[in-house]
Structure formats: structure tokens, C-alpha cells
Amino acid sequence: MKISPLPDLALERAASTFAALGSEQRLQVLNILVRAGEEGLAIGELGRRSGVTGSTLTHHMKILTQAGLVRQVRQGRQIICAAVAYDELRSLSEFLLRECCADSAAPTKDHPHG
């Protein structure tokens, strides 16, 4: 069984992004922002929808922003938060599934190579 190593940068980037998603609250916040679409939500509305408010929401948004998954933009007196990394999220899914069943002797319905 030969395991093809992933490039260090791809592995490091995936690990960093998965770490940012490693909290139920952050995952919930990101899910709400994905559902809101490109226009995003005011931070107060995001807090109401997620049940995460104050310094806790600020902390989670900082981590998600540093991971490049969301952005925050000041519009007048409001801070608008939006998910921006749809391609990154798609890449993470592909990262997990890229070599699905590659070492399996038995093919599966969804992955006939075996």
C-alpha cells in the first residue's frame, strides 16, 4: 500500500482551516453566514441568530477571519460579517474526499476504483 503524501503547504493549510472550524459555535456562525449569502449580516443580527454574542462572538469572528473564511466590513455604525471562502470550503471537502477508498480492495457504489 503506497500512500502519496500531500504537499506540506496543502496539509498545513487544511489543518489550519479545520482548526478554525474546530468549535461548534464557530461552525454554527460560519453556517449562518453561508446561509445569509454574499451580503452577510450585521454583527448584532449574527449574534441573535447564533446565540453567540459579545466578546465570545468577537473571538470566534477573529479566528474565522484569520483563517480567511469570513470578512468583516464597517458600514457606517454597523459591522457586516460575511462568508467569503466558498472555494476554500469546497477545497476542504475535496481534500477529505480526494483519495476516498484509494486503499480499499472493495469498490463502493460512489467510488468504483478499488
HELIX and SHEET records of a PDB file:
HELIX    1   1 ASP A    8  ALA A   20  1                                  13    
HELIX    2   2 GLU A   24  ALA A   36  1                                  13    
HELIX    3   3 ILE A   43  SER A   50  1                                   8    
HELIX    4   4 GLY A   54  GLN A   66  1                                  13    
HELIX    5   5 TYR A   86  LEU A   97  1                                  12    
SHEET    1   A 3 LEU A  41  ALA A  42  0                                        
SHEET    2   A 3 GLN A  78  ALA A  83 -1                                        
SHEET    3   A 3 VAL A  70  GLN A  75 -1                                        
END                                                                             
